Amino acid sequence: MQGYVQVYTGDGKGKTTAALGLALRAIGAGLKVFIGQFAKGQLYSEIKAIRQYLPGIEIKQYGRKCFIYSRPEPEDIRLAQEGLAEVRTFINSGKYDLVILDEANIAVYFKLFSIEELLEIVRSKPENVELIITGRKAHPDLIKAADLVTEMLEIKHYYNQGVSAREGIES
């Protein structure tokens, strides 16, 4: 099967959720899935569910237990760089049919790794590997290199009325 590069970006909710939905579809079809989460280290509900119920999906996080809102710490950069190197080997291992780089766009935006490093992964991926890259602020060069780009547009969000992330819905 020919693998393509998909980018889910934009300020609206649902980028990671869409990627996880595709992962679920892929394992249902017998494909092997790897998810690398950048700039995330918290134990989200999807991590618990994948580890408990979906052995066809391997998931690793390459971030601290907090989200980056301004300047990243050296530890953020180190974790992302190590993660990117590991993900590169996973993509080329022949073990996975679908690889998701969750929040890789944010990692580029915060300069945890460069757009050139991400594009090198895009260009060198095996033909049969489907690659999904998520996160706000997708770099224009990545958008140009991708085969499919979906922008999530926020029209209205209850977060703006003070609703915090709810376990099982947003976290």
C-alpha positions in Angstrom: 0.0 0.0 0.0 1.3 3.5 -0.8 1.8 5.6 2.3 1.1 9.4 2.3 1.9 12.3 4.6 -1.1 13.8 6.4 -1.0 17.0 8.4 -3.7 18.0 10.9 -3.2 21.6 12.1 -5.1 24.7 13.1 -6.4 26.3 16.2 -9.5 24.1 16.6 -9.9 21.1 18.8 -9.5 17.6 17.3 -6.1 17.2 15.8 -4.8 14.5 18.1 -8.3 13.0 18.3 -8.4 12.6 14.5 -5.0 11.0 14.5 -6.1 8.6 17.2 -9.2 7.8 15.2 -7.1 6.9 12.2 -4.8 4.7 14.5 -7.9 2.8 15.7 -9.0 2.3 12.1 -5.5 1.1 11.1 -5.3 -1.5 13.9 -8.7 -2.7 13.0 -7.4 -3.4 9.5 -4.4 -5.3 10.9 -1.8 -2.5 10.5 0.9 -1.8 13.1 0.9 1.7 14.6 3.4 3.8 16.4 2.6 7.1 18.0 5.2 9.5 19.2 3.9 12.5 21.3 6.2 15.5 21.4 6.0 18.2 24.0 3.7 15.9 26.1 4.6 13.9 29.1 1.3 13.8 31.0 -0.6 10.6 31.5 -3.6 11.4 29.2 -6.6 9.1 29.0 -5.6 7.9 25.5 -2.3 6.7 26.9 -4.1 4.6 29.5 -6.5 3.2 27.0 -3.9 2.3 24.4 -1.7 0.6 26.9 -4.5 -1.3 28.4 -6.7 -2.2 25.4 -4.8 -1.7 22.2 -1.6 -3.7 22.0 -1.4 -3.1 18.3 -0.5 0.5 19.0 2.9 1.5 20.5 3.0 4.9 22.1 5.8 6.9 23.5 6.0 10.5 24.9 8.9 12.8 24.3 8.2 15.6 26.7 8.0 16.7 30.3 4.9 16.6 32.5 3.9 20.1 31.6 3.0 21.9 28.4 5.3 24.6 26.9 3.7 28.0 26.8 6.7 30.3 26.2 10.4 29.5 26.1 11.2 25.8 26.2 13.7 24.5 28.8 16.8 22.7 27.8 15.2 19.4 28.9 12.3 20.0 26.5 14.8 20.3 23.6 16.8 17.2 24.7 13.7 15.0 25.0 12.3 16.1 21.6 15.7 15.6 19.9 16.1 12.1 21.4 12.5 11.4 20.4 12.9 12.5 16.9 16.0 10.3 16.5 14.1 7.3 17.9 11.1 8.0 15.7 13.3 8.1 12.7 14.5 4.6 13.4 10.9 3.4 14.0 9.7 4.8 10.7 12.5 3.0 8.8 12.3 -0.2 10.8 9.7 -1.9 8.7 7.7 -2.7 11.8 5.1 0.0 11.5 2.6 0.8 8.7 1.3 4.1 10.3 3.4 6.5 12.3 1.9 9.5 14.1 4.0 12.4 15.2 1.6 14.1 17.6 2.4 17.8 18.3 5.5 17.7 16.0 4.2 21.1 14.6 4.4 22.6 18.0 7.9 21.1 18.5 9.0 22.9 15.4 7.3 26.1 16.4 9.1 26.1 19.8 12.3 25.1 18.1 12.7 21.8 19.9 13.8 20.6 16.5 14.0 22.2 13.1 11.6 22.1 10.2 14.5 20.8 8.2 14.9 17.8 10.5 11.1 17.1 10.3 11.2 17.4 6.5 14.1 15.0 6.3 11.9 12.4 8.0 9.1 13.2 5.6 11.3 12.9 2.6 13.1 9.7 3.7 10.1 7.7 5.0 9.6 4.3 3.3 6.9 4.5 0.5 4.6 2.1 2.4 4.5 4.1 5.7 1.6 6.5 6.3 2.9 9.5 8.3 0.6 11.7 10.3 1.9 15.0 11.8 -0.3 17.0 14.2 -0.3 20.2 16.0 -1.1 23.9 15.7 1.1 26.2 13.6 2.2 23.8 10.9 5.2 25.2 9.0 4.4 26.3 5.4 7.2 24.1 4.1 5.6 21.1 5.8 2.2 22.0 4.3 3.8 22.1 0.9 5.5 18.7 1.4 2.3 17.0 2.7 -0.1 15.0 0.6 -3.1 15.9 2.7 -3.6 18.9 5.0 -6.6 19.4 7.3 -7.0 22.6 9.2 -9.2 22.4 12.4 -10.9 25.8 12.7 -12.2 26.9 16.0 -15.6 28.5 15.7 -16.7 28.2 19.3 -15.1 26.5 22.4 -16.4 26.2 25.9 -12.9 26.7 27.2 -13.4 30.4 26.5 -16.2 30.4 29.1 -13.7 29.0 31.7 -14.3 25.2 31.3 -11.1 23.3 32.1 -10.0 20.2 30.3 -12.2 17.3 31.3 -10.8 13.9 31.8 -11.9 11.5 29.1 -12.9 14.4 26.8 -10.0 16.8 26.5 -7.4 14.9 28.6 
